[in-house]
Amino acid sequence: MGKIYLFDVTNRDGVQTAKLGLSKLEKTLINIYLNEMGVYQSEFGFPTTRHERLYLQANLELAKKGVLKPIRLSGWVRATVGDVEAAFRRVPELKHINVSMSTSNQMLRGKFGGKSTLKDIIKSLTDAVDAAKSAGAESIGVNAEDASRTDINSLIEFGLAGRAHGADRIRYCDTLGYDNPFTIYEAVKALAKGTGMPVELHCHGDLGMAVANSLAGAKGAIDGGQDAYINTTVNGIGERAGNADLVAVILAITKSKDFAGKYQLSHPVDLSKSYKIAKFASYAFKVPIPINQPGVGANAFAHASGIHADGVLKDKGTYELYDFTELGRGEPEQVETGREICTGQYSGISGFRHVMDQIIDGFAAEGHSNGDMSLSFRNDKEAGEILELVRYANVEAQKPLVEEELLFIAKYPGIAKKLLTLRPLDGDD
């Protein structure tokens, strides 16, 4: 049977959410956490966008250093030769890419003003795939935007054209969350059979079914003889009502009735990283985790009813499908109520060294060596150079940095400098 690959799009679709965003350092930390968790691929940004260029290059450098391995980093572009060429010109080390084109009649009329036909968009798609292959792309996904409102025969034609030119998989985009588990299962199964290609499921939550549709679509792809790739975002953050939540998708795949065991993930996932990545994304996006969020919400393991409390105290399996420790929960969280020294854009060297010493001592007290992230400054000059980068990171994020961000900057100052560098209107590249 086929397998299910986790393909997170927080750093592409999640950051497109209205009124939200992430700094380049925060996007990098998301990639690091996804890698630690065992996520197969991250759509880490837009290689045609000038302000993304140094961030994308920096993350590919981290991949070379082994910090971002084995996770695959892929870019997203429109399915035009111009976009593909710009992407590889600005980010020459890019190896994985998805090229996207709208396919529904609604989009052809409303978005393109009736000036393009299915034949036109397929020609643009195949030219883009050819350009990506010529540029050295190792894997290419072809995205059918608004696939859930596209005739299935048109989708198959679109996918077959991409495959004939070297595309590796087709992304079925339920762009408006229009599908339900029954319709998406049938459509994706037919698409998998008709194209002979693995199918990506990109589902939105406009009708509250993003996770359910993702699983149903994955089942359809596998039943149709192909692998499935499920697009997720951390905490379900995405445009409008959001995307399929990463943790909820993993829980559904591994715990749900008659699905777990039959339809399996391609690679082991460390579910114990769930709470850590959810909390960081909540802080970075400045969006609280919903109290009823599966696995990581404040009430996910809370019991008030007498019958429920009595049952779970006798046997946790009575009212819990899985244990909170599986998600990395259970450790007490401390809140400072006395003196607190923070690092910010106006911090001085004394306060900064104090904060860093506290972080390192905290890791030691917990019995962690902190691995490669442990450090000490030889003198104030060396500490001052790191502090300057920390100040710039605070300017960009406009909030205090978390411990992992401070340690990352101290460990990789050259890459941090690249992440913090913006050069508006400084030429095409």
C-alpha positions in Angstrom: 0.0 0.0 0.0 1.0 3.6 -0.5 2.2 5.8 2.4 1.2 9.2 3.8 3.8 11.9 3.7 3.5 15.0 5.9 4.2 18.1 4.0 3.9 21.2 6.1 3.1 24.6 4.5 3.1 26.9 7.6 5.9 29.0 6.1 4.1 29.4 2.8 0.3 29.3 3.3 0.3 30.0 7.1 2.2 33.3 6.7 -0.3 34.4 4.0 -2.9 34.6 6.7 -4.4 38.1 6.9 -3.1 40.2 9.8 -0.5 37.6 10.8 3.2 36.9 9.9 6.5 35.5 11.0 10.0 37.0 11.1 12.6 35.1 9.0 14.2 33.8 12.3 10.8 32.5 13.4 10.2 30.8 10.1 13.6 29.2 10.5 12.8 27.9 14.0 9.5 26.5 12.6 11.6 24.5 10.1 13.9 23.3 12.8 11.0 22.1 14.9 9.3 20.4 12.0 12.6 18.6 11.3 12.9 17.5 14.9 9.3 16.2 14.7 10.0 14.1 11.7 7.9 16.0 9.1 8.9 14.9 5.6 8.8 18.3 3.8 8.4 22.0 4.5 7.2 24.4 1.9 9.5 27.0 3.3 8.7 30.1 1.2 8.5 32.0 -2.0 11.8 32.0 -4.0 10.5 34.7 -6.4 10.0 37.2 -3.6 13.0 39.4 -3.0 12.7 39.6 0.8 12.6 35.8 1.1 15.8 35.2 -0.9 18.4 35.4 1.9 16.1 33.5 4.3 15.7 30.7 1.8 19.5 30.6 1.1 20.2 30.6 4.8 17.9 27.6 5.4 19.5 25.7 2.6 22.9 26.4 4.2 21.5 24.9 7.4 20.5 21.8 5.4 24.0 21.5 4.2 25.3 21.8 7.7 23.0 18.9 8.8 20.8 21.2 11.0 17.8 20.9 8.6 18.1 17.2 7.7 16.4 15.0 6.6 13.5 17.4 6.1 13.1 18.5 2.4 12.7 22.2 1.8 10.6 23.2 -1.2 9.6 26.5 -2.8 6.2 27.6 -4.2 5.8 29.6 -7.5 3.2 30.3 -10.1 3.4 27.9 -13.0 5.1 30.3 -15.4 8.5 30.2 -17.0 9.3 33.6 -15.6 8.6 32.6 -12.0 10.6 29.4 -12.3 13.6 31.2 -13.8 13.4 33.9 -11.2 13.2 31.3 -8.4 16.3 29.5 -9.4 18.2 32.7 -10.2 17.6 34.0 -6.7 17.9 30.7 -4.9 20.3 28.6 -7.0 20.5 25.7 -4.4 16.7 25.1 -4.5 16.0 21.4 -5.3 12.3 21.0 -4.6 9.5 23.1 -6.0 5.7 23.3 -6.5 4.3 25.1 -9.5 0.8 26.3 -9.2 -2.0 27.1 -11.6 -5.8 27.7 -11.2 -7.9 25.0 -13.0 -11.6 25.5 -12.3 -14.0 27.3 -14.7 -14.8 29.7 -11.9 -11.1 30.7 -11.8 -10.8 30.8 -15.5 -13.7 33.2 -15.7 -13.2 35.2 -12.5 -9.4 35.3 -12.1 -8.3 35.3 -15.7 -11.3 37.1 -17.1 -12.1 34.4 -19.6 -8.9 35.1 -21.5 -7.4 31.7 -20.8 -8.6 28.2 -21.5 -7.7 24.8 -20.0 -5.3 24.3 -22.9 -3.6 27.6 -22.2 -3.0 26.9 -18.5 -1.7 23.4 -19.3 0.8 24.9 -21.8 1.9 27.4 -19.1 2.2 24.5 -16.7 4.3 22.2 -18.9 6.6 25.1 -19.9 7.1 25.8 -16.2 7.9 22.1 -15.4 10.4 22.0 -18.3 12.1 25.1 -17.0 12.3 23.7 -13.5 13.8 20.4 -14.8 16.3 22.4 -16.8 17.2 24.4 -13.7 18.0 21.2 -11.8 14.9 20.6 -9.7 15.0 17.2 -8.1 11.2 17.0 -7.4 8.3 19.0 -8.9 4.7 19.1 -7.7 2.0 20.5 -10.0 -0.7 22.4 -8.1 -4.3 22.5 -9.3 -5.7 25.5 -7.5 -9.5 25.2 -6.9 -9.3 21.5 -7.8 -12.5 20.8 -5.8 -14.5 22.9 -8.2 -12.7 21.5 -11.3 -14.1 18.8 -13.6 -12.3 15.5 -12.8 -11.4 14.9 -16.4 -9.8 18.3 -16.7 -7.8 17.5 -13.5 -6.6 14.2 -15.0 -5.6 16.0 -18.2 -3.7 18.6 -16.2 -1.9 16.0 -14.1 -1.0 13.8 -17.1 0.5 16.8 -18.9 2.6 17.6 -15.9 3.7 14.0 -15.6 4.6 13.7 -19.2 7.1 16.6 -18.7 8.6 15.2 -15.5 6.4 16.3 -12.6 6.4 13.9 -9.6 3.0 14.5 -8.0 -0.2 16.6 -8.3 -1.5 18.8 -5.6 -5.3 18.7 -5.2 -6.2 22.0 -3.7 -9.6 22.3 -1.9 -8.9 26.0 -2.0 -12.2 27.2 -0.5 -12.8 24.2 1.8 -15.7 23.2 -0.5 -15.2 19.4 -0.4 -16.5 16.9 2.2 -14.9 13.6 3.1 -17.1 11.7 0.6 -16.6 13.9 -2.4 -12.8 14.3 -1.9 -12.3 10.6 -1.5 -14.0 9.8 -4.8 -12.3 12.7 -6.7 -8.8 11.9 -5.4 -9.1 8.2 -6.0 -10.1 8.9 -9.6 -7.3 11.4 -9.9 -4.7 8.9 -8.6 -6.0 6.1 -10.9 -6.3 8.5 -13.9 -2.8 10.1 -13.6 -0.8 7.3 -12.0 0.7 10.1 -9.8 1.0 10.6 -6.0 -1.6 13.1 -4.8 -1.1 16.0 -2.4 -4.1 17.1 -0.3 -4.3 20.8 0.4 -7.4 21.4 2.4 -8.9 24.5 4.0 -11.3 24.8 6.9 -14.0 27.1 5.5 -16.6 24.4 6.4 -14.7 23.0 9.3 -13.5 19.8 7.5 -9.9 20.4 6.7 -8.5 17.5 8.8 -11.3 15.1 7.9 -11.0 15.9 4.2 -7.2 15.5 4.3 -7.6 11.9 5.7 -10.4 11.1 3.3 -8.3 12.4 0.4 -5.3 10.4 1.5 -7.4 7.3 1.7 -8.6 8.0 -1.8 -5.0 8.4 -3.1 -3.8 5.2 -1.5 -6.9 3.2 -2.5 -6.2 4.5 -6.0 -2.7 3.0 -5.9 -0.6 6.0 -5.1 1.2 7.7 -2.2 -0.5 10.6 -0.4 1.0 13.9 0.7 -1.0 15.8 3.3 -0.4 19.6 3.6 -0.6 20.8 7.1 0.1 24.0 9.1 1.0 24.3 12.8 -2.1 25.1 14.9 -4.1 25.0 11.6 -3.1 28.7 10.9 -3.9 29.6 7.3 -6.0 31.8 5.1 -9.5 32.6 6.2 -10.6 29.6 8.4 -7.2 28.0 8.2 -5.7 24.7 7.0 -5.4 21.2 8.3 -3.7 21.3 11.7 -0.5 19.4 11.8 -1.0 17.7 15.2 -4.6 16.9 14.6 -3.7 15.3 11.3 -1.0 13.1 13.0 -3.4 12.1 15.8 -6.1 11.2 13.3 -3.8 9.1 11.1 -2.3 7.3 14.1 -5.3 7.0 16.5 -8.6 7.0 14.6 -10.9 4.0 14.2 -10.2 1.8 11.2 -7.6 4.2 9.8 -4.6 3.7 12.1 -2.7 0.7 11.1 -4.2 0.4 7.6 -3.0 3.8 6.3 0.5 4.6 7.6 2.9 7.5 7.7 5.9 7.2 5.4 8.3 8.0 8.3 8.2 7.9 12.1 7.0 11.1 13.8 8.0 12.2 17.2 4.7 13.3 18.6 6.3 14.4 21.8 7.4 17.6 20.0 3.8 18.6 19.4 3.3 20.8 22.4 6.6 22.6 21.9 6.0 23.5 18.2 2.3 24.5 19.0 3.4 26.8 21.8 6.1 28.4 19.7 3.8 29.0 16.7 1.2 30.5 19.1 3.8 32.9 20.5 5.3 33.8 17.1 2.0 34.4 15.3 0.5 36.0 18.5 -2.5 33.7 18.2 -3.6 31.8 21.3 -4.0 28.0 21.0 -7.8 27.3 21.1 -8.8 25.8 24.4 -10.3 22.8 22.6 -7.5 22.3 20.1 -6.9 18.5 19.7 -3.9 17.3 21.7 -2.4 20.7 22.6 -5.4 22.8 23.8 -5.7 23.7 27.5 -8.8 21.5 27.8 -7.6 18.6 25.7 -7.1 16.5 28.9 -9.3 18.4 31.4 -12.2 16.6 33.1 -14.8 18.3 35.2 -17.9 16.0 35.0 -18.0 13.7 38.0 -18.6 10.6 35.9 -15.7 11.5 33.5 -13.3 12.4 36.3 -14.1 9.2 38.2 -13.7 7.1 35.0 -10.4 8.6 34.0 -8.9 8.4 37.5 -9.7 4.6 37.5 -8.5 4.1 33.9 -7.3 7.0 31.7 -8.5 5.1 28.6 -12.1 5.5 29.8 -12.2 9.1 28.5 -8.9 9.7 26.8 -7.8 8.2 23.4 -4.2 9.0 24.0 -2.0 10.2 26.9 -0.9 13.8 27.3 2.7 12.7 27.7 2.7 11.4 24.1 2.4 15.1 23.0 5.3 16.3 25.2 2.9 17.7 27.9 3.0 17.3 31.6 6.0 19.4 32.7 5.1 22.4 34.9 5.4 25.8 33.2 7.1 28.5 35.3 6.1 32.2 35.1 8.6 34.7 36.5 6.8 36.9 39.1 9.9 38.8 40.5 12.8 40.5 38.8 13.2 39.7 35.1 15.9 40.8 32.8 14.8 40.6 29.1 16.8 41.0 25.9 15.5 43.6 23.5 16.5 46.1 20.8 17.9 48.4 23.5 19.6 45.7 25.7 23.1 46.2 27.1 25.9 43.7 27.3 25.6 43.1 31.1 21.9 42.2 30.9 22.4 40.1 27.8 25.2 38.0 29.3 23.0 37.5 32.4 20.1 36.2 30.3 22.4 33.8 28.3 24.0 32.5 31.5 20.5 31.9 32.9 19.5 29.9 29.8 22.6 27.8 29.9 22.4 27.2 33.7 18.7 26.3 33.2 19.6 23.6 30.7 22.3 22.3 33.0 19.9 22.2 36.0 17.5 20.1 33.9 20.2 17.6 33.2 20.6 18.6 29.5 24.0 19.2 27.9 22.2 21.3 25.3 24.3 19.6 22.7 25.8 21.8 20.0 23.8 24.8 21.2 25.8 25.1 24.4 28.2 28.1 24.4 30.2 30.6 26.4 31.5 34.0 25.4 35.3 34.5 25.6 34.9 38.2 26.2 32.5 41.2 26.0 33.5 41.9 22.4 32.3 38.4 21.3 29.2 38.7 23.4 28.6 42.2 22.0 28.7 40.9 18.4 26.0 38.4 19.2 24.0 41.0 21.2 23.9 43.3 18.1 22.3 40.5 16.1 19.8 39.8 18.9 18.9 43.5 18.9 18.1 43.4 15.2 16.1 40.2 15.7 14.0 42.0 18.3 13.5 44.9 15.9 12.1 42.5 13.3 10.0 40.3 15.6 8.8 43.2 17.9 8.7 40.9 20.9 11.2 39.1 23.2 13.0 36.2 21.6 12.5 32.7 23.0 15.5 30.8 24.4 15.9 28.7 21.2 16.1 31.9 19.1 18.8 33.4 21.3 20.8 30.1 21.3 20.4 29.8 17.5 21.9 33.3 17.0 24.8 32.6 19.3 25.5 29.3 17.6 25.0 30.4 13.9 25.8 34.2 13.9 26.6 34.2 10.1 23.4 32.5 9.2 21.5 34.7 11.6 22.9 37.8 10.0 21.7 36.6 6.6 18.2 36.0 8.1 18.1 39.5 9.5 19.3 41.3 6.3 16.8 43.1 4.1 17.9 45.1 1.1 14.9 46.9 -0.4 15.2 47.9 -4.0 18.7 46.6 -4.2 18.6 45.3 -7.7 16.9 42.2 -9.0 18.9 39.7 -7.1 
